[in-house]
Amino acid sequence: MTDDLIGTQAPTRRITDPEVAVAALERAVPGLAGHRRSEPAVVDWAVIEDGLGTALPADYKRLAEWYPTFALGDFLLVALPEPGEEHRLLRGIRYDLEGVVREWWEAGMSIGLRPHPAPGGLLPWAESDEGDKFLWSTSGDVPEQWLVTVASRNGGWWNYEGGAVQFLAEYCDGTLEPWALPPVRTDVTLC
């Protein structure tokens, strides 16, 4: 990895309604809706949020209530909590924070961004099978203001000024320029 921040992309309009963000993702990934739960899952968000010391963005939470963990194109894994298994997701996030993200910071490869719980610290929410990480930069008064930060295995770091679910939708529908990332196929695999 290099220490270069490629830049920041902004959506034409930031989607603030979690249901609208999920609907945009379902449009961008037509096969996703077939895996939608008939009723939203009841996730104990307090387990995860108390364990992390921060609330999480509403769009991510809404996605997790409607969908189990899934992969896009056998490339991008979106890990979501299952009811009663929230501690597993928390363990995975902590592992990433204590391992990869902290190692990047200690090695000077994180472009100066520190891991959560540092102010504005990086908090992982997805990853690719090739070592790319999708994180939140936790700056802002509320989680809905957080930027998505992409840490490509190819060394490119960049930000997206929208939520995680909108990022996924725009990455899949081609609206987003996939700097340092390959195009993603939109076939869905439940994990």
Disulfide bonds with the S-S distance in Angstrom:
none
